[in-house]
Amino acid sequence: MTTTKFLLDESRMPRHWYNIAADLPVALPPPLHPGTMQPVGPDDLAPLFPMELILQEVSTEREVPIPEPVREVFKLWRPAPLFRAHRLEKALGTPAKIYYKYEGVSPAGSHKPNTAIPQAWYNAQAGIRKLTTETGAGQWGSSLAFAGALFDLDVKIFQVRVSYDQKPYRRALMETYGATCVASPSNETNSGRAILAERPDHPGSLGIAISEAVEVAATHDDTKYALGSVLNHVLLHQTIVGQEAMLQMEMAGDDPDVIVGCTGGGSNFAGIVFPFLGQQLRGGGKTKKRRIVAVEPAACPSLTRGKYAYDFGDTSHLTPLVKMHTLGSTFTPPGFHAGGLRYHGMAPLVSHLKQLDLIEATAYTQNECFAAGVLFGRTEGIVPAPEANHAVKGAIVEALRCKAEGRSEVILFNLCGHGHFDMAAYSNFHAGKLVDQQYDEKELAMALAGLPSVPA
Amino acid sequence: MTTTKFLLDESRMPRHWYNIAADLPVALPPPLHPGTMQPVGPDDLAPLFPMELILQEVSTEREVPIPEPVREVFKLWRPAPLFRAHRLEKALGTPAKIYYKYEGVSPAGSHKPNTAIPQAWYNAQAGIRKLTTETGAGQWGSSLAFAGALFDLDVKIFQVRVSYDQKPYRRALMETYGATCVASPSNETNSGRAILAERPDHPGSLGIAISEAVEVAATHDDTKYALGSVLNHVLLHQTIVGQEAMLQMEMAGDDPDVIVGCTGGGSNFAGIVFPFLGQQLRGGGKTKKRRIVAVEPAACPSLTRGKYAYDFGDTSHLTPLVKMHTLGSTFTPPGFHAGGLRYHGMAPLVSHLKQLDLIEATAYTQNECFAAGVLFGRTEGIVPAPEANHAVKGAIVEALRCKAEGRSEVILFNLCGHGHFDMAAYSNFHAGKLVDQQYDEKELAMALAGLPSVPA
């Protein structure tokens, strides 16, 4: 059986990120200040982010240059390979062609360093010496820790307590890179203390950890905050994935009919999708119409079951309000293994595109997704991260549809990370102990009923 | 800071393995039959291995072709990158140039698939449907499981019980690839039952697990055995590492003065070293003389403290005797984290080269090695496997010597795997809980006194 791998020469690694804001048919609704409910300006964000990142957040320029020092670090693992999944196609007996972009080649094992490196660099350029952030299972935290090590920044990471206690291995990775991990909720912030006062054994959540990290940055002049997904500039940084994939699909002589990505906050999905979608938006009727499919966990289905509304990004309501598909900021997803997809909201850009019917969304349970990941590992050799298993599942569903319809479509998906840190979850899956926990419908209804009211 | 990565085009991936037996100044002492103490012939090995691998084991041809189907699978991750460690050099303040070949890019995260894939392929070609092997922490077992999945072989892995119980994550990886893991000593073999009868809670050892895997293969016609290191054909398969590195060093315009590798059974060391050493052996005085340094754990120091003598490869004495540096087949190394280096013996070829003074050997404790690995992770971004930390430590020692001597030597080392499965060990290191266990001198003396007597 042939292996077909498409590698770009380093000289062809993109020099610009692609900003989909330049090509949107309808402008993105602005973020609102949590006090005034008025659109936030760059100055409102200045306590949290360096100005270069704020300008990227609001930019409508189509191309944003990637700084040379950032590209130099990217060369440690980029350009990332794109593969044709011949062995998976054969196992499925599908006439479809399946391609995957593999982002697990980074030192942190996922796509997250694509934004961690530029965020650390822009902060270092602005004279910042300390960063705070939050992390769940630790993919984002370990990526920012890696970036901090390379640009000599102190990184403090509020890690959701249940992960801090139960998954010490990614914490060890963060510490190996020199970062400090704190279990959240913690006693280091007002947000954390308030929650611990109510419930000393609180297991934590991403929303709470965001509140803590934001509070520390907002109250310390020498400290800024970094977020691993959701925001426009984070999605912008991930577009290098799709830009490379476009060049690699050209090498392959194929053009995707369907593009699949998993969605938690939306960044790896945006990374692979936006450059292709932008081409279509600019081309009008002249460009091939591609289906774009977001795959989310059935236990945290913001795009498929959430409400498109203004909501807070965190639990303590310190962040601006953004318009997004949300399950409500008080919603706590059940404890499934794809920690990177356990977030109540969704990137405003991804939500906006869903609202404009430019993308589709679907949801699968974790057992279906792990079964897909195991098949992928046994055929293609790479064992995917639990998050990436959702994209694998989505691609397999499309390939089997092609088989049923006798169509030879071209399917492209983003394999956003390897599963080497997540073998405990595979262990449970093999032992038949992986439960498809469902969220509580009443809790969801309450969380949605509690969405903030925003003047029209 | 610049990143310098040397990538070979797929078209330049080697088509032959390099066999150092063709260039040895003195022939390798033959393996002996455990019953007759006479040199073993190919037929003696036929119950364990397919004939193609046996012929490779005894071949003196300089070039052995790599089968095309094996090269196709290698393309999933090969050619593997070679990096200049600019950031590490800067942190050390050394005038030396440090290069590293990175083998952690394989789906199993280490160099082991370089031999697992051809071993599985040759067995499949010979009509074999079942393989047995042993594994400690699981790097080798997961690699053979991966290879078995691609060539549709049932793989049964005897995993040292202490690892089976304490490190379930690599076991999960083996099971994800469809292999079966059995804790060793087990009740499935005479070797295992004999040991359990004496001590029901025996923690196991690689020597015992080898006995069990060999016994199953020897007593089942449809089953063969596969070994992940030590044997000539295994080292042969790893030479693709050094052959690629030679081409990449040419691209870099540098020629190594010192080559460093870690040694357990000897396969990753041989892989990077043999092609360079062969060039030197063939060139006589005309070729640059390079220093070649094997780095082993101070707690299992076969090359630096063992005896060069005929010994068994396993505990139950089912294997042929080979002449090697050995601590005695009854020696049990203390439980340090570099599981891949916990073996009483050493590859006969590596031992022979040491005996001929063609290579040097040195030993470091695990805390020194982890400290080196942490520095490497913080500067170069890749967190090494505990085994690879020994090579990192060796390279750093050479670089600091260059600094002290004011010499700008070229150092090359093999970074044979990433540490993503080994973060528990890093966790202990960060917590100051990593103990430098020393072996028992009395036990070593007894094990050495008990070496088999072999007629001269």
Interface residues (C-beta under 8 A of the other chain):
Chain A: M1 T2 T3 K5 L7 E10 P69 E72 V73 F74 K75 L76 F83 R87 V105 P107 G109 F146 A149 L150 P168 Y169 R170 R171 A172 L173 E175 T176 Y177 G178 V374 G377 R378 T379 E380 G381 I382 V383 H418 H420 F421 M423 A424 Y426 S427 H430
Chain B: M1 T2 T3 K5 L7 E10 P69 E72 V73 F74 K75 L76 F83 R87 V105 P107 G109 F146 A149 L150 P168 Y169 R170 R171 A172 L173 E175 T176 Y177 G178 G373 V374 G377 R378 T379 E380 G381 I382 V383 H418 H420 F421 M423 A424 Y426 S427 H430
